[in-house]
Amino acid sequence: MSTDLGPVVEETDLSLRQARPHEASVLARLHLAARRAAMPAMPPPVHGDAETQAWFADLLRRTDHEIWVAERHGVVVGYLVLEGPGWLHSLYVRPELTGGGIGSVLLEVAKGLRPSGLQLWVFETNVRAQRFYRRHGFTEVERTDGTDNEERAPDIRMAWPA
């Protein structure tokens, strides 16, 4: 089976590594596909393909962010973005592979890289993501009405350790 993200890989073998500078388009496609597949639990993306790819290209050049990817047999199946000393900016998995443990593996990488703690924002409507983070020891710290995020959607700040 194949999707616009490339072939679907069924094997359980995962390798983890930092993203490479030339992977902005791969990461952008995965990001947008995961966001669109999560609707309506997540608001629609506010940036299109070209803007999202440019954002990833910028992140890949910066030193204040780390991007890690999970891949199976050379196919990127998930990624996470760490920002500064304690923020989990993004964690996304290919939509057809959600629920298969890839996100958990990536989150364990994040915890290992930031053992003093992590914070993240999750949309209030994204109950599935909230459950995922709670299972991994995150607790709710704050709720907002969304006026400070691009989507203008209510969100929740969660933190680990509790």
C-alpha positions as a printed Julia matrix, in Angstrom:
162×3 Matrix{Float64}:
   0.0    0.0    0.0
   1.19   3.55  -0.7
   0.06   7.06   0.23
   1.17  10.54  -0.81
   3.72  10.26   2.02
   5.3    7.18   0.42
   4.93   3.46   1.07
   3.27   2.27   4.26
   5.73   0.13   6.15
   4.18  -2.54   8.38
   7.29  -3.86  10.17
   7.8   -2.88  13.79
  11.48  -1.96  13.48
  12.01   1.74  14.23
  15.17   3.74  13.99
  15.49   7.16  15.56
  17.74   9.97  14.46
  17.91  13.72  14.13
  16.27  15.13  11.03
  18.5   16.08   8.13
  18.53  19.53   6.51
  17.11  18.25   3.21
  14.02  16.69   4.86
  11.86  19.83   5.16
   9.42  18.68   2.48
   9.06  15.17   3.97
   8.37  16.63   7.41
   5.94  19.21   6.03
   3.93  16.55   4.18
   3.77  14.35   7.26
   2.8   17.3    9.47
  -0.01  18.48   7.18
  -1.33  14.96   6.59
  -1.47  14.28  10.34
  -3.13  17.63  11.07
  -5.75  17.13   8.37
  -6.45  13.56   9.47
  -6.99  14.75  13.05
  -9.74  17.2   12.1
 -12.12  18.08  13.7
 -10.28  17.18  16.94
  -7.66  19.67  15.78
  -8.41  22.9   13.98
  -7.47  22.96  10.28
  -3.87  23.98   9.58
  -3.51  27.73   9.07
  -0.46  27.37   6.82
  -0.36  25.69   3.43
   2.19  23.32   1.98
   4.77  25.91   0.91
   4.63  27.84   4.19
   4.89  24.66   6.24
   7.87  23.46   4.21
   9.57  26.85   4.66
   8.92  26.64   8.41
  10.58  23.22   8.58
  13.51  24.42   6.48
  13.98  27.27   8.96
  13.73  24.94  11.98
  16.3   22.6   10.46
  18.78  25.51  10.25
  18.21  26.77  13.79
  20.18  25.76  16.85
  17.38  26.37  19.4
  15.27  23.46  18.11
  15.92  19.74  17.72
  13.95  17.65  15.27
  13.99  13.89  15.72
  12.46  11.41  13.31
  11.32   7.84  13.62
  11.75   5.82  10.47
  11.15   2.32   9.27
  13.38   1.07   6.52
  14.24   4.6    5.43
  10.64   5.92   5.52
   9.94   8.73   8.0
   6.9    7.65  10.02
   6.89  10.27  12.78
   8.75  13.24  14.18
   9.09  15.45  17.22
  10.34  19.01  17.64
  11.97  20.07  20.88
  12.29  23.78  21.52
  14.74  25.22  24.02
  15.34  23.54  27.33
  11.87  22.2   28.05
   9.24  22.52  25.32
   7.84  19.74  23.21
   6.74  21.84  20.28
   5.38  19.11  18.02
   4.92  15.35  17.89
   3.22  13.84  14.84
   2.9   10.36  13.36
   1.74   9.33   9.91
  -2.06   9.15  10.17
  -2.37   5.53   9.09
   0.13   4.49  11.78
  -1.36   6.42  14.72
  -1.9    4.19  17.74
   0.93   1.82  16.86
   3.43   2.99  19.47
   5.52   5.35  17.34
   4.37   8.42  19.28
   5.21   6.7   22.57
   8.73   5.92  21.36
   9.23   9.51  20.22
   7.91  10.84  23.52
  10.36   8.64  25.42
  13.15  10.14  23.3
  11.95  13.62  24.27
  11.86  12.7   27.96
  15.34  11.22  27.74
  16.67  14.37  26.1
  14.89  16.67  28.58
  14.92  14.71  31.86
  14.3   17.84  33.92
  10.87  18.21  32.36
   8.77  19.09  29.35
   5.81  21.3   28.61
   3.53  21.29  25.59
   0.31  22.77  24.27
  -2.57  20.6   23.11
  -5.88  21.78  21.69
  -8.81  21.44  24.07
 -10.74  19.57  21.38
  -7.92  17.04  20.85
  -9.05  14.65  23.57
  -7.11  11.74  22.08
  -3.82  13.64  22.39
  -4.66  14.68  25.93
  -5.24  11.02  26.88
  -1.95  10.08  25.21
   0.03  12.66  27.18
  -1.74  11.8   30.46
  -0.83   8.13  29.96
   2.78   9.28  29.73
   2.73  11.27  32.96
   1.76  14.74  31.75
  -0.71  16.77  33.77
  -2.77  19.84  32.95
  -1.2   23.11  34.08
  -3.21  25.81  32.32
  -6.12  26.4   29.95
  -6.47  29.31  27.54
  -9.18  30.61  25.24
  -6.84  30.36  22.25
  -6.34  34.08  21.65
  -2.56  33.59  21.69
  -2.31  30.73  19.18
  -2.55  30.97  15.4
  -5.63  28.81  15.18
  -7.51  30.9   17.78
  -8.64  27.63  19.39
  -8.77  26.94  23.14
  -5.78  24.97  24.32
  -4.25  23.3   27.36
  -0.68  23.5   28.61
   0.49  20.16  29.98
   3.71  19.39  31.81
   5.9   16.44  32.75
   7.03  15.66  35.37
   3.82  16.37  37.22
